[in-house]
Amino acid sequence: MKVEYFSAECKLCNRALVMLEHNFPNIQIEVHKQSECIDGSCCALAERYGVRAVPALIVDEKLVLTGIPSQEDISNLKKILA
């Protein structure tokens, strides 16, 4: 399973990532940071996945979460990431 996270590196994106890492410590999350997208490859990848806002979580090339995860989102993610 491939898990990717798109971040603008703002406080909300960072908080959401901490929440995800706390709830899913055994899942490796590949983080795509805005500051590291020099050649536009992250933007092209985000477009391919249908990302329209950040933070965004992708699992196996499918957009599964946008924004700060709620408790319901975390519960739903536990079913996906189990």
PDB file of N, CA, C and O in Angstrom:
ATOM      1  N   MET A   1       0.852  -1.167   0.000  1.00  0.00           N
ATOM      2  CA  MET A   1       0.000   0.000   0.000  1.00  0.00           C
ATOM      3  C   MET A   1       0.906   1.242   0.000  1.00  0.00           C
ATOM      4  O   MET A   1       1.863   1.337   0.769  1.00  0.00           O
ATOM      5  N   LYS A   2       0.577   2.171  -0.874  1.00  0.00           N
ATOM      6  CA  LYS A   2       1.341   3.411  -0.966  1.00  0.00           C
ATOM      7  C   LYS A   2       0.482   4.552  -0.416  1.00  0.00           C
ATOM      8  O   LYS A   2      -0.646   4.766  -0.860  1.00  0.00           O
ATOM      9  N   VAL A   3       1.034   5.277   0.555  1.00  0.00           N
ATOM     10  CA  VAL A   3       0.330   6.388   1.188  1.00  0.00           C
ATOM     11  C   VAL A   3       1.138   7.659   0.952  1.00  0.00           C
ATOM     12  O   VAL A   3       2.323   7.730   1.280  1.00  0.00           O
ATOM     13  N   GLU A   4       0.474   8.661   0.375  1.00  0.00           N
ATOM     14  CA  GLU A   4       1.135   9.926   0.062  1.00  0.00           C
ATOM     15  C   GLU A   4       0.344  11.081   0.672  1.00  0.00           C
ATOM     16  O   GLU A   4      -0.873  11.002   0.845  1.00  0.00           O
ATOM     17  N   TYR A   5       1.059  12.143   0.989  1.00  0.00           N
ATOM     18  CA  TYR A   5       0.457  13.299   1.657  1.00  0.00           C
ATOM     19  C   TYR A   5       0.976  14.561   0.984  1.00  0.00           C
ATOM     20  O   TYR A   5       2.185  14.741   0.839  1.00  0.00           O
ATOM     21  N   PHE A   6       0.075  15.422   0.579  1.00  0.00           N
ATOM     22  CA  PHE A   6       0.437  16.698  -0.035  1.00  0.00           C
ATOM     23  C   PHE A   6       0.264  17.810   0.995  1.00  0.00           C
ATOM     24  O   PHE A   6      -0.789  17.935   1.621  1.00  0.00           O
ATOM     25  N   SER A   7       1.309  18.614   1.161  1.00  0.00           N
ATOM     26  CA  SER A   7       1.328  19.631   2.209  1.00  0.00           C
ATOM     27  C   SER A   7       1.834  20.965   1.690  1.00  0.00           C
ATOM     28  O   SER A   7       2.779  21.033   0.904  1.00  0.00           O
ATOM     29  N   ALA A   8       1.174  22.032   2.156  1.00  0.00           N
ATOM     30  CA  ALA A   8       1.661  23.387   1.886  1.00  0.00           C
ATOM     31  C   ALA A   8       2.608  23.833   2.996  1.00  0.00           C
ATOM     32  O   ALA A   8       3.137  24.944   2.966  1.00  0.00           O
ATOM     33  N   GLU A   9       2.815  22.957   3.970  1.00  0.00           N
ATOM     34  CA  GLU A   9       3.691  23.203   5.113  1.00  0.00           C
ATOM     35  C   GLU A   9       3.191  24.336   6.015  1.00  0.00           C
ATOM     36  O   GLU A   9       3.978  24.970   6.718  1.00  0.00           O
ATOM     37  N   CYS A  10       1.900  24.581   5.991  1.00  0.00           N
ATOM     38  CA  CYS A  10       1.317  25.571   6.893  1.00  0.00           C
ATOM     39  C   CYS A  10       0.981  24.879   8.220  1.00  0.00           C
ATOM     40  O   CYS A  10       1.149  23.666   8.351  1.00  0.00           O
ATOM     41  N   LYS A  11       0.508  25.650   9.197  1.00  0.00           N
ATOM     42  CA  LYS A  11       0.183  25.069  10.504  1.00  0.00           C
ATOM     43  C   LYS A  11      -0.887  23.994  10.403  1.00  0.00           C
ATOM     44  O   LYS A  11      -0.804  22.973  11.087  1.00  0.00           O
ATOM     45  N   LEU A  12      -1.888  24.207   9.562  1.00  0.00           N
ATOM     46  CA  LEU A  12      -2.955  23.214   9.429  1.00  0.00           C
ATOM     47  C   LEU A  12      -2.445  21.928   8.779  1.00  0.00           C
ATOM     48  O   LEU A  12      -2.772  20.829   9.228  1.00  0.00           O
ATOM     49  N   CYS A  13      -1.650  22.069   7.729  1.00  0.00           N
ATOM     50  CA  CYS A  13      -1.093  20.881   7.064  1.00  0.00           C
ATOM     51  C   CYS A  13      -0.198  20.111   8.026  1.00  0.00           C
ATOM     52  O   CYS A  13      -0.250  18.883   8.087  1.00  0.00           O
ATOM     53  N   ASN A  14       0.626  20.844   8.782  1.00  0.00           N
ATOM     54  CA  ASN A  14       1.520  20.189   9.733  1.00  0.00           C
ATOM     55  C   ASN A  14       0.728  19.496  10.843  1.00  0.00           C
ATOM     56  O   ASN A  14       1.076  18.390  11.255  1.00  0.00           O
ATOM     57  N   ARG A  15      -0.332  20.142  11.325  1.00  0.00           N
ATOM     58  CA  ARG A  15      -1.164  19.546  12.372  1.00  0.00           C
ATOM     59  C   ARG A  15      -1.843  18.278  11.864  1.00  0.00           C
ATOM     60  O   ARG A  15      -1.898  17.276  12.576  1.00  0.00           O
ATOM     61  N   ALA A  16      -2.354  18.316  10.651  1.00  0.00           N
ATOM     62  CA  ALA A  16      -3.003  17.135  10.084  1.00  0.00           C
ATOM     63  C   ALA A  16      -2.009  15.982   9.938  1.00  0.00           C
ATOM     64  O   ALA A  16      -2.350  14.831  10.210  1.00  0.00           O
ATOM     65  N   LEU A  17      -0.798  16.283   9.515  1.00  0.00           N
ATOM     66  CA  LEU A  17       0.211  15.236   9.357  1.00  0.00           C
ATOM     67  C   LEU A  17       0.558  14.614  10.707  1.00  0.00           C
ATOM     68  O   LEU A  17       0.693  13.396  10.816  1.00  0.00           O
ATOM     69  N   VAL A  18       0.701  15.445  11.728  1.00  0.00           N
ATOM     70  CA  VAL A  18       0.980  14.924  13.072  1.00  0.00           C
ATOM     71  C   VAL A  18      -0.157  14.005  13.524  1.00  0.00           C
ATOM     72  O   VAL A  18       0.091  12.948  14.104  1.00  0.00           O
ATOM     73  N   MET A  19      -1.387  14.402  13.260  1.00  0.00           N
ATOM     74  CA  MET A  19      -2.543  13.568  13.621  1.00  0.00           C
ATOM     75  C   MET A  19      -2.487  12.220  12.912  1.00  0.00           C
ATOM     76  O   MET A  19      -2.728  11.178  13.522  1.00  0.00           O
ATOM     77  N   LEU A  20      -2.169  12.246  11.628  1.00  0.00           N
ATOM     78  CA  LEU A  20      -2.098  11.004  10.861  1.00  0.00           C
ATOM     79  C   LEU A  20      -0.960  10.119  11.359  1.00  0.00           C
ATOM     80  O   LEU A  20      -1.135   8.911  11.522  1.00  0.00           O
ATOM     81  N   GLU A  21       0.195  10.712  11.599  1.00  0.00           N
ATOM     82  CA  GLU A  21       1.336   9.931  12.084  1.00  0.00           C
ATOM     83  C   GLU A  21       1.062   9.354  13.471  1.00  0.00           C
ATOM     84  O   GLU A  21       1.497   8.245  13.780  1.00  0.00           O
ATOM     85  N   HIS A  22       0.346  10.101  14.304  1.00  0.00           N
ATOM     86  CA  HIS A  22       0.003   9.621  15.645  1.00  0.00           C
ATOM     87  C   HIS A  22      -0.971   8.448  15.573  1.00  0.00           C
ATOM     88  O   HIS A  22      -0.811   7.467  16.299  1.00  0.00           O
ATOM     89  N   ASN A  23      -1.960   8.538  14.721  1.00  0.00           N
ATOM     90  CA  ASN A  23      -2.981   7.494  14.620  1.00  0.00           C
ATOM     91  C   ASN A  23      -2.536   6.288  13.812  1.00  0.00           C
ATOM     92  O   ASN A  23      -3.088   5.198  13.964  1.00  0.00           O
ATOM     93  N   PHE A  24      -1.534   6.479  12.949  1.00  0.00           N
ATOM     94  CA  PHE A  24      -1.059   5.394  12.087  1.00  0.00           C
ATOM     95  C   PHE A  24       0.467   5.299  12.133  1.00  0.00           C
ATOM     96  O   PHE A  24       1.134   5.521  11.122  1.00  0.00           O
ATOM     97  N   PRO A  25       1.023   4.968  13.310  1.00  0.00           N
ATOM     98  CA  PRO A  25       2.485   4.974  13.469  1.00  0.00           C
ATOM     99  C   PRO A  25       3.212   3.937  12.618  1.00  0.00           C
ATOM    100  O   PRO A  25       4.403   4.088  12.344  1.00  0.00           O
ATOM    101  N   ASN A  26       2.521   2.904  12.203  1.00  0.00           N
ATOM    102  CA  ASN A  26       3.166   1.844  11.416  1.00  0.00           C
ATOM    103  C   ASN A  26       3.034   2.037   9.910  1.00  0.00           C
ATOM    104  O   ASN A  26       3.503   1.208   9.130  1.00  0.00           O
ATOM    105  N   ILE A  27       2.401   3.123   9.507  1.00  0.00           N
ATOM    106  CA  ILE A  27       2.218   3.405   8.084  1.00  0.00           C
ATOM    107  C   ILE A  27       3.271   4.410   7.638  1.00  0.00           C
ATOM    108  O   ILE A  27       3.422   5.472   8.241  1.00  0.00           O
ATOM    109  N   GLN A  28       3.990   4.072   6.589  1.00  0.00           N
ATOM    110  CA  GLN A  28       4.961   5.012   6.035  1.00  0.00           C
ATOM    111  C   GLN A  28       4.226   5.964   5.096  1.00  0.00           C
ATOM    112  O   GLN A  28       3.577   5.541   4.139  1.00  0.00           O
ATOM    113  N   ILE A  29       4.342   7.248   5.391  1.00  0.00           N
ATOM    114  CA  ILE A  29       3.662   8.265   4.599  1.00  0.00           C
ATOM    115  C   ILE A  29       4.712   9.052   3.816  1.00  0.00           C
ATOM    116  O   ILE A  29       5.604   9.666   4.402  1.00  0.00           O
ATOM    117  N   GLU A  30       4.598   9.028   2.505  1.00  0.00           N
ATOM    118  CA  GLU A  30       5.480   9.824   1.649  1.00  0.00           C
ATOM    119  C   GLU A  30       4.896  11.237   1.569  1.00  0.00           C
ATOM    120  O   GLU A  30       3.783  11.432   1.081  1.00  0.00           O
ATOM    121  N   VAL A  31       5.657  12.213   2.053  1.00  0.00           N
ATOM    122  CA  VAL A  31       5.168  13.580   2.124  1.00  0.00           C
ATOM    123  C   VAL A  31       5.700  14.388   0.943  1.00  0.00           C
ATOM    124  O   VAL A  31       6.903  14.425   0.685  1.00  0.00           O
ATOM    125  N   HIS A  32       4.781  15.030   0.238  1.00  0.00           N
ATOM    126  CA  HIS A  32       5.126  15.930  -0.859  1.00  0.00           C
ATOM    127  C   HIS A  32       4.954  17.354  -0.331  1.00  0.00           C
ATOM    128  O   HIS A  32       3.833  17.829  -0.155  1.00  0.00           O
ATOM    129  N   LYS A  33       6.070  18.023  -0.085  1.00  0.00           N
ATOM    130  CA  LYS A  33       6.043  19.373   0.476  1.00  0.00           C
ATOM    131  C   LYS A  33       6.110  20.411  -0.630  1.00  0.00           C
ATOM    132  O   LYS A  33       6.823  20.242  -1.619  1.00  0.00           O
ATOM    133  N   GLN A  34       5.360  21.480  -0.448  1.00  0.00           N
ATOM    134  CA  GLN A  34       5.338  22.568  -1.415  1.00  0.00           C
ATOM    135  C   GLN A  34       6.748  23.104  -1.681  1.00  0.00           C
ATOM    136  O   GLN A  34       7.105  23.378  -2.827  1.00  0.00           O
ATOM    137  N   SER A  35       7.534  23.249  -0.637  1.00  0.00           N
ATOM    138  CA  SER A  35       8.876  23.823  -0.787  1.00  0.00           C
ATOM    139  C   SER A  35       9.818  22.934  -1.586  1.00  0.00           C
ATOM    140  O   SER A  35      10.824  23.415  -2.108  1.00  0.00           O
ATOM    141  N   GLU A  36       9.514  21.670  -1.688  1.00  0.00           N
ATOM    142  CA  GLU A  36      10.367  20.737  -2.423  1.00  0.00           C
ATOM    143  C   GLU A  36       9.942  20.567  -3.874  1.00  0.00           C
ATOM    144  O   GLU A  36      10.614  19.870  -4.634  1.00  0.00           O
ATOM    145  N   CYS A  37       8.854  21.184  -4.267  1.00  0.00           N
ATOM    146  CA  CYS A  37       8.329  21.042  -5.626  1.00  0.00           C
ATOM    147  C   CYS A  37       8.935  22.130  -6.519  1.00  0.00           C
ATOM    148  O   CYS A  37       8.286  23.123  -6.845  1.00  0.00           O
ATOM    149  N   ILE A  38      10.159  21.921  -6.891  1.00  0.00           N
ATOM    150  CA  ILE A  38      10.885  22.919  -7.678  1.00  0.00           C
ATOM    151  C   ILE A  38      10.595  22.768  -9.171  1.00  0.00           C
ATOM    152  O   ILE A  38      10.460  23.761  -9.885  1.00  0.00           O
ATOM    153  N   ASP A  39      10.500  21.539  -9.631  1.00  0.00           N
ATOM    154  CA  ASP A  39      10.340  21.288 -11.071  1.00  0.00           C
ATOM    155  C   ASP A  39       8.892  21.087 -11.506  1.00  0.00           C
ATOM    156  O   ASP A  39       8.627  20.831 -12.680  1.00  0.00           O
ATOM    157  N   GLY A  40       7.958  21.200 -10.571  1.00  0.00           N
ATOM    158  CA  GLY A  40       6.555  21.035 -10.910  1.00  0.00           C
ATOM    159  C   GLY A  40       6.061  19.601 -10.891  1.00  0.00           C
ATOM    160  O   GLY A  40       4.890  19.347 -11.173  1.00  0.00           O
ATOM    161  N   SER A  41       6.934  18.661 -10.564  1.00  0.00           N
ATOM    162  CA  SER A  41       6.528  17.255 -10.576  1.00  0.00           C
ATOM    163  C   SER A  41       5.464  16.949  -9.526  1.00  0.00           C
ATOM    164  O   SER A  41       4.565  16.145  -9.770  1.00  0.00           O
ATOM    165  N   CYS A  42       5.561  17.582  -8.366  1.00  0.00           N
ATOM    166  CA  CYS A  42       4.537  17.364  -7.325  1.00  0.00           C
ATOM    167  C   CYS A  42       3.192  17.904  -7.784  1.00  0.00           C
ATOM    168  O   CYS A  42       2.150  17.301  -7.522  1.00  0.00           O
ATOM    169  N   CYS A  43       3.218  19.034  -8.464  1.00  0.00           N
ATOM    170  CA  CYS A  43       1.964  19.616  -8.961  1.00  0.00           C
ATOM    171  C   CYS A  43       1.322  18.700  -9.999  1.00  0.00           C
ATOM    172  O   CYS A  43       0.105  18.516 -10.003  1.00  0.00           O
ATOM    173  N   ALA A  44       2.129  18.136 -10.861  1.00  0.00           N
ATOM    174  CA  ALA A  44       1.606  17.222 -11.877  1.00  0.00           C
ATOM    175  C   ALA A  44       1.032  15.970 -11.218  1.00  0.00           C
ATOM    176  O   ALA A  44      -0.014  15.467 -11.629  1.00  0.00           O
ATOM    177  N   LEU A  45       1.718  15.476 -10.203  1.00  0.00           N
ATOM    178  CA  LEU A  45       1.245  14.297  -9.492  1.00  0.00           C
ATOM    179  C   LEU A  45      -0.062  14.607  -8.761  1.00  0.00           C
ATOM    180  O   LEU A  45      -1.000  13.811  -8.801  1.00  0.00           O
ATOM    181  N   ALA A  46      -0.126  15.755  -8.098  1.00  0.00           N
ATOM    182  CA  ALA A  46      -1.350  16.164  -7.405  1.00  0.00           C
ATOM    183  C   ALA A  46      -2.512  16.286  -8.388  1.00  0.00           C
ATOM    184  O   ALA A  46      -3.630  15.867  -8.091  1.00  0.00           O
ATOM    185  N   GLU A  47      -2.247  16.848  -9.532  1.00  0.00           N
ATOM    186  CA  GLU A  47      -3.298  16.981 -10.542  1.00  0.00           C
ATOM    187  C   GLU A  47      -3.789  15.614 -11.007  1.00  0.00           C
ATOM    188  O   GLU A  47      -4.987  15.400 -11.195  1.00  0.00           O
ATOM    189  N   ARG A  48      -2.845  14.692 -11.189  1.00  0.00           N
ATOM    190  CA  ARG A  48      -3.209  13.335 -11.612  1.00  0.00           C
ATOM    191  C   ARG A  48      -4.126  12.658 -10.593  1.00  0.00           C
ATOM    192  O   ARG A  48      -5.031  11.910 -10.963  1.00  0.00           O
ATOM    193  N   TYR A  49      -3.885  12.927  -9.307  1.00  0.00           N
ATOM    194  CA  TYR A  49      -4.697  12.334  -8.237  1.00  0.00           C
ATOM    195  C   TYR A  49      -5.993  13.102  -7.987  1.00  0.00           C
ATOM    196  O   TYR A  49      -6.848  12.629  -7.238  1.00  0.00           O
ATOM    197  N   GLY A  50      -6.153  14.257  -8.589  1.00  0.00           N
ATOM    198  CA  GLY A  50      -7.362  15.039  -8.375  1.00  0.00           C
ATOM    199  C   GLY A  50      -7.312  15.926  -7.143  1.00  0.00           C
ATOM    200  O   GLY A  50      -8.354  16.355  -6.647  1.00  0.00           O
ATOM    201  N   VAL A  51      -6.118  16.205  -6.646  1.00  0.00           N
ATOM    202  CA  VAL A  51      -5.970  17.064  -5.475  1.00  0.00           C
ATOM    203  C   VAL A  51      -6.302  18.502  -5.873  1.00  0.00           C
ATOM    204  O   VAL A  51      -5.722  19.049  -6.811  1.00  0.00           O
ATOM    205  N   ARG A  52      -7.238  19.098  -5.149  1.00  0.00           N
ATOM    206  CA  ARG A  52      -7.647  20.480  -5.410  1.00  0.00           C
ATOM    207  C   ARG A  52      -7.370  21.384  -4.220  1.00  0.00           C
ATOM    208  O   ARG A  52      -7.458  22.607  -4.329  1.00  0.00           O
ATOM    209  N   ALA A  53      -7.032  20.778  -3.072  1.00  0.00           N
ATOM    210  CA  ALA A  53      -6.739  21.524  -1.855  1.00  0.00           C
ATOM    211  C   ALA A  53      -5.801  20.679  -0.994  1.00  0.00           C
ATOM    212  O   ALA A  53      -5.732  19.458  -1.136  1.00  0.00           O
ATOM    213  N   VAL A  54      -5.093  21.349  -0.110  1.00  0.00           N
ATOM    214  CA  VAL A  54      -4.208  20.652   0.822  1.00  0.00           C
ATOM    215  C   VAL A  54      -4.594  21.028   2.239  1.00  0.00           C
ATOM    216  O   VAL A  54      -5.160  22.098   2.462  1.00  0.00           O
ATOM    217  N   PRO A  55      -4.303  20.182   3.182  1.00  0.00           N
ATOM    218  CA  PRO A  55      -3.620  18.901   3.053  1.00  0.00           C
ATOM    219  C   PRO A  55      -4.501  17.863   2.357  1.00  0.00           C
ATOM    220  O   PRO A  55      -5.730  17.917   2.413  1.00  0.00           O
ATOM    221  N   ALA A  56      -3.836  16.928   1.709  1.00  0.00           N
ATOM    222  CA  ALA A  56      -4.536  15.867   0.998  1.00  0.00           C
ATOM    223  C   ALA A  56      -3.805  14.545   1.210  1.00  0.00           C
ATOM    224  O   ALA A  56      -2.577  14.480   1.145  1.00  0.00           O
ATOM    225  N   LEU A  57      -4.577  13.501   1.464  1.00  0.00           N
ATOM    226  CA  LEU A  57      -4.031  12.179   1.685  1.00  0.00           C
ATOM    227  C   LEU A  57      -4.451  11.266   0.538  1.00  0.00           C
ATOM    228  O   LEU A  57      -5.627  11.192   0.180  1.00  0.00           O
ATOM    229  N   ILE A  58      -3.481  10.586  -0.021  1.00  0.00           N
ATOM    230  CA  ILE A  58      -3.687   9.674  -1.140  1.00  0.00           C
ATOM    231  C   ILE A  58      -3.318   8.264  -0.684  1.00  0.00           C
ATOM    232  O   ILE A  58      -2.265   8.067  -0.077  1.00  0.00           O
ATOM    233  N   VAL A  59      -4.164   7.297  -0.967  1.00  0.00           N
ATOM    234  CA  VAL A  59      -3.854   5.895  -0.679  1.00  0.00           C
ATOM    235  C   VAL A  59      -4.011   5.121  -1.975  1.00  0.00           C
ATOM    236  O   VAL A  59      -5.080   5.101  -2.586  1.00  0.00           O
ATOM    237  N   ASP A  60      -2.926   4.489  -2.375  1.00  0.00           N
ATOM    238  CA  ASP A  60      -2.911   3.714  -3.619  1.00  0.00           C
ATOM    239  C   ASP A  60      -3.477   4.515  -4.795  1.00  0.00           C
ATOM    240  O   ASP A  60      -4.326   4.041  -5.550  1.00  0.00           O
ATOM    241  N   GLU A  61      -2.978   5.741  -4.919  1.00  0.00           N
ATOM    242  CA  GLU A  61      -3.291   6.652  -6.023  1.00  0.00           C
ATOM    243  C   GLU A  61      -4.736   7.148  -6.020  1.00  0.00           C
ATOM    244  O   GLU A  61      -5.230   7.619  -7.044  1.00  0.00           O
ATOM    245  N   LYS A  62      -5.416   7.046  -4.877  1.00  0.00           N
ATOM    246  CA  LYS A  62      -6.788   7.554  -4.761  1.00  0.00           C
ATOM    247  C   LYS A  62      -6.850   8.587  -3.639  1.00  0.00           C
ATOM    248  O   LYS A  62      -6.345   8.357  -2.540  1.00  0.00           O
ATOM    249  N   LEU A  63      -7.462   9.704  -3.925  1.00  0.00           N
ATOM    250  CA  LEU A  63      -7.654  10.753  -2.928  1.00  0.00           C
ATOM    251  C   LEU A  63      -8.662  10.262  -1.894  1.00  0.00           C
ATOM    252  O   LEU A  63      -9.805   9.958  -2.235  1.00  0.00           O
ATOM    253  N   VAL A  64      -8.236  10.184  -0.618  1.00  0.00           N
ATOM    254  CA  VAL A  64      -9.127   9.676   0.424  1.00  0.00           C
ATOM    255  C   VAL A  64      -9.450  10.712   1.497  1.00  0.00           C
ATOM    256  O   VAL A  64     -10.381  10.518   2.279  1.00  0.00           O
ATOM    257  N   LEU A  65      -8.693  11.812   1.546  1.00  0.00           N
ATOM    258  CA  LEU A  65      -8.941  12.810   2.576  1.00  0.00           C
ATOM    259  C   LEU A  65      -8.368  14.154   2.153  1.00  0.00           C
ATOM    260  O   LEU A  65      -7.248  14.245   1.650  1.00  0.00           O
ATOM    261  N   THR A  66      -9.158  15.184   2.368  1.00  0.00           N
ATOM    262  CA  THR A  66      -8.693  16.557   2.176  1.00  0.00           C
ATOM    263  C   THR A  66      -9.030  17.326   3.438  1.00  0.00           C
ATOM    264  O   THR A  66     -10.149  17.245   3.943  1.00  0.00           O
ATOM    265  N   GLY A  67      -8.064  18.071   3.945  1.00  0.00           N
ATOM    266  CA  GLY A  67      -8.301  18.876   5.137  1.00  0.00           C
ATOM    267  C   GLY A  67      -7.882  18.175   6.415  1.00  0.00           C
ATOM    268  O   GLY A  67      -7.277  17.103   6.392  1.00  0.00           O
ATOM    269  N   ILE A  68      -8.222  18.809   7.537  1.00  0.00           N
ATOM    270  CA  ILE A  68      -7.910  18.258   8.853  1.00  0.00           C
ATOM    271  C   ILE A  68      -8.845  17.074   9.116  1.00  0.00           C
ATOM    272  O   ILE A  68     -10.062  17.215   9.004  1.00  0.00           O
ATOM    273  N   PRO A  69      -8.286  15.909   9.465  1.00  0.00           N
ATOM    274  CA  PRO A  69      -9.147  14.747   9.682  1.00  0.00           C
ATOM    275  C   PRO A  69      -9.966  14.872  10.967  1.00  0.00           C
ATOM    276  O   PRO A  69      -9.449  15.255  12.017  1.00  0.00           O
ATOM    277  N   SER A  70     -11.244  14.543  10.858  1.00  0.00           N
ATOM    278  CA  SER A  70     -12.111  14.477  12.028  1.00  0.00           C
ATOM    279  C   SER A  70     -11.968  13.087  12.649  1.00  0.00           C
ATOM    280  O   SER A  70     -11.286  12.226  12.093  1.00  0.00           O
ATOM    281  N   GLN A  71     -12.606  12.869  13.794  1.00  0.00           N
ATOM    282  CA  GLN A  71     -12.590  11.532  14.404  1.00  0.00           C
ATOM    283  C   GLN A  71     -13.244  10.516  13.471  1.00  0.00           C
ATOM    284  O   GLN A  71     -12.804   9.369  13.388  1.00  0.00           O
ATOM    285  N   GLU A  72     -14.286  10.936  12.776  1.00  0.00           N
ATOM    286  CA  GLU A  72     -14.942  10.048  11.815  1.00  0.00           C
ATOM    287  C   GLU A  72     -13.992   9.715  10.660  1.00  0.00           C
ATOM    288  O   GLU A  72     -13.948   8.574  10.201  1.00  0.00           O
ATOM    289  N   ASP A  73     -13.239  10.705  10.195  1.00  0.00           N
ATOM    290  CA  ASP A  73     -12.254  10.463   9.140  1.00  0.00           C
ATOM    291  C   ASP A  73     -11.204   9.454   9.601  1.00  0.00           C
ATOM    292  O   ASP A  73     -10.840   8.546   8.855  1.00  0.00           O
ATOM    293  N   ILE A  74     -10.722   9.616  10.829  1.00  0.00           N
ATOM    294  CA  ILE A  74      -9.719   8.695  11.377  1.00  0.00           C
ATOM    295  C   ILE A  74     -10.291   7.283  11.437  1.00  0.00           C
ATOM    296  O   ILE A  74      -9.606   6.321  11.087  1.00  0.00           O
ATOM    297  N   SER A  75     -11.538   7.150  11.877  1.00  0.00           N
ATOM    298  CA  SER A  75     -12.176   5.827  11.925  1.00  0.00           C
ATOM    299  C   SER A  75     -12.278   5.219  10.542  1.00  0.00           C
ATOM    300  O   SER A  75     -12.005   4.031  10.369  1.00  0.00           O
ATOM    301  N   ASN A  76     -12.663   6.005   9.559  1.00  0.00           N
ATOM    302  CA  ASN A  76     -12.760   5.514   8.181  1.00  0.00           C
ATOM    303  C   ASN A  76     -11.391   5.138   7.638  1.00  0.00           C
ATOM    304  O   ASN A  76     -11.261   4.144   6.923  1.00  0.00           O
ATOM    305  N   LEU A  77     -10.365   5.922   7.971  1.00  0.00           N
ATOM    306  CA  LEU A  77      -9.015   5.625   7.516  1.00  0.00           C
ATOM    307  C   LEU A  77      -8.493   4.327   8.140  1.00  0.00           C
ATOM    308  O   LEU A  77      -7.739   3.589   7.506  1.00  0.00           O
ATOM    309  N   LYS A  78      -8.891   4.058   9.367  1.00  0.00           N
ATOM    310  CA  LYS A  78      -8.459   2.805  10.016  1.00  0.00           C
ATOM    311  C   LYS A  78      -8.955   1.595   9.222  1.00  0.00           C
ATOM    312  O   LYS A  78      -8.279   0.568   9.166  1.00  0.00           O
ATOM    313  N   LYS A  79     -10.121   1.714   8.618  1.00  0.00           N
ATOM    314  CA  LYS A  79     -10.638   0.618   7.786  1.00  0.00           C
ATOM    315  C   LYS A  79      -9.821   0.477   6.502  1.00  0.00           C
ATOM    316  O   LYS A  79      -9.571  -0.633   6.031  1.00  0.00           O
ATOM    317  N   ILE A  80      -9.415   1.599   5.950  1.00  0.00           N
ATOM    318  CA  ILE A  80      -8.655   1.598   4.694  1.00  0.00           C
ATOM    319  C   ILE A  80      -7.209   1.148   4.912  1.00  0.00           C
ATOM    320  O   ILE A  80      -6.656   0.379   4.126  1.00  0.00           O
ATOM    321  N   LEU A  81      -6.611   1.646   5.998  1.00  0.00           N
ATOM    322  CA  LEU A  81      -5.189   1.420   6.232  1.00  0.00           C
ATOM    323  C   LEU A  81      -4.890   0.195   7.069  1.00  0.00           C
ATOM    324  O   LEU A  81      -3.731  -0.066   7.389  1.00  0.00           O
ATOM    325  N   ALA A  82      -5.914  -0.561   7.429  1.00  0.00           N
ATOM    326  CA  ALA A  82      -5.702  -1.767   8.264  1.00  0.00           C
ATOM    327  C   ALA A  82      -5.058  -2.876   7.490  1.00  0.00           C
ATOM    328  O   ALA A  82      -4.812  -3.950   8.038  1.00  0.00           O
TER     329      ALA A  82
END
